[in-house]
Amino acid sequence: MFEKHGPVQRFKMMTDRWTGLSRGFGFIQMTNDAEADKAVAALNGSDLNGKALKVNPARLQLHRRNRAKRGS
C-alpha cells in the first residue's frame, strides 16, 4: 500500500512477545519525507480487510523509565 506513494526503506510489524501474534500496528520508514507525508494523507482512514487504517507520522519518543524493576 505504501509503495504506491514512494519507496519504502524499512518496515516493522509489532508482535506480541509471548504469542507472536500481531499487536495491530507497525512502523514504516520511507526514503523521502514528502512521499511519506503523501502516504499518510492518502492512507489514513482507508480500508484494509474491513478495518479503517489509522496512519500517523512518527512522534519523537521521550525517555521512559523502566516501569518494572527487575532483579530487586
BADO-349789 format. One record per residue (C-alpha): residue in three letters; x, y, z. Coordinates in Angstrom, 2 decimals. Example, Ala and Ser with C-alpha at 12.3 -4.5 7.8 and 13.67 -1.06 7.14 Angstrom:
<pts>
residuo,xx,yy,zz
ALA,12.30,-4.50,7.80
SER,13.67,-1.06,7.14
</pts>
This chain:
<pts>
residuo,xx,yy,zz
MET,0.00,0.00,0.00
PHE,2.73,2.46,0.95
GLU,4.92,1.68,-2.06
LYS,2.27,3.24,-4.29
HIS,3.31,6.58,-2.76
GLY,7.08,6.09,-2.81
PRO,9.88,3.69,-1.94
VAL,9.69,2.01,1.47
GLN,13.06,1.84,3.19
ARG,12.07,-0.20,6.26
PHE,9.00,-1.96,7.65
LYS,8.45,-3.48,11.09
MET,5.24,-5.12,12.27
MET,4.98,-5.26,16.04
THR,4.17,-8.65,17.53
ASP,3.38,-9.90,21.00
ARG,6.50,-11.19,22.71
TRP,4.85,-14.36,24.07
THR,2.30,-15.34,21.43
GLY,3.98,-13.97,18.32
LEU,0.64,-12.54,17.16
SER,0.38,-9.09,15.63
ARG,-0.23,-6.24,18.07
GLY,-2.17,-4.41,15.35
PHE,0.40,-1.78,14.45
GLY,3.72,-1.34,12.74
PHE,6.27,1.19,11.58
ILE,7.12,2.14,8.02
GLN,10.10,4.27,7.05
MET,10.08,5.81,3.61
THR,13.10,7.22,1.78
ASN,11.57,10.66,1.23
ASP,9.69,12.83,3.76
ALA,7.45,14.40,1.11
GLU,6.36,10.97,-0.15
ALA,5.81,9.82,3.44
ASP,3.55,12.83,4.05
LYS,1.59,11.97,0.88
ALA,1.22,8.36,2.04
VAL,-0.04,9.45,5.48
ALA,-2.62,11.77,3.92
ALA,-3.75,9.21,1.35
LEU,-3.89,6.14,3.57
ASN,-5.22,7.49,6.87
GLY,-8.77,6.23,7.22
SER,-8.52,3.91,4.22
ASP,-9.89,0.36,4.41
LEU,-7.68,-2.71,4.85
ASN,-9.51,-6.04,5.09
GLY,-12.61,-4.37,6.52
LYS,-10.77,-2.21,9.06
ALA,-10.04,1.50,8.86
LEU,-6.31,2.27,8.97
LYS,-5.00,4.92,11.32
VAL,-1.80,6.30,9.79
ASN,0.23,8.88,11.70
PRO,3.68,10.37,11.21
ALA,6.21,9.23,13.79
ARG,6.45,11.18,17.02
LEU,9.59,11.75,18.99
GLN,9.68,9.21,21.82
LEU,10.59,10.72,25.14
HIS,12.77,8.73,27.51
ARG,10.63,6.40,29.60
ARG,11.58,4.97,32.95
ASN,11.65,1.22,33.32
ARG,8.25,0.51,34.88
ALA,9.14,-2.90,36.26
LYS,12.23,-3.03,38.44
ARG,13.91,-6.29,37.60
GLY,16.15,-8.18,39.95
SER,15.16,-6.16,43.01
</pts>
